[in-house]
């Protein structure tokens, strides 16, 4: 897709090659925002109470990507001139169309019919689990967890990918086997400690993505190269892989499973519901009354909640 650009007195908005960039005008061209289109929730034109026209950019992930300030649901506004409105309308429609394309799945999917298990001395083995494990970088420590996975994959689900990874709370703490099926995200611990399994249904997840580093407050290792995050709409789970190719496949498989559920109408829409937004508004008002949120924060977060209401 060709790159289109809109220059305004306050910012440069650039869209193309699957990314959206917002830069400050000037020789340096400081980047205010630079994200793949798949990280966007929506983009829309809005006329403010002061009659100014802005392009509002809503991010899917509540993470600090806007010059170190958490975005939450507050949109990034790009002020435009009145005479730029026709051009801005075309760009906004183009971006939203690509956002929709990133949420569609290729319906020419492989056969995901769960295979019948073959029974042997060590118990049942599944052909789909075997294939997923063979694609994974070999790890002797995961042998027991792989055997457990053969028994845990249900008759109505298909094993997609596996990887050895380290988990942080709430998924546990320590190394284990991370597995994606068409129905669940599974983490099976490995090592000499107490064994445990952690699972999350795919229908309760919104997205997965690669991250270059994990927040220290979440127990992450800032130096990791193979991190991945899984977002369920209210919290983020972090895992650290030992092989880049393995984590890439797990992220791709999990997003595929999420999109597959969404195509079947089995997952909640990415936009928050009215009741959830009202609860967030009540909490914001309470924090403001207790002095936990100042006036400027109250206005900024309040606008974000109100503008997140369904159109």
Buried (B, 14 or more C-beta within 10 A) or exposed (E): EEEBEBBBEBBBBBBBEEBBBBBEEEEEEEEBBEBEBBBBBBBBBEEEEEEEBBBBBBBBBBBEBBEEEEBBBBBBBBBBBEEBEEBBEEBBEBBBEBBEEBBEEEEEEEEBEBBEBEEEEEEBBBEBBBBBBEEBEEBEEBEBBBBBBBBBBEEEBBBBBBBBBBBBEEBBEEBBBBBBBBBBBBBBBBEEEEEEBBBBEBBBBBBBBBBEBBBEEBBBBEEBEBBBBBBBBEEBBBBBBBBEEBBBBBBBBBBBBBBBBBEEEEBBEEBBEEEBBEEBBEEBEEBBEEEEBEEEBBEBBBBBBEBBEEE
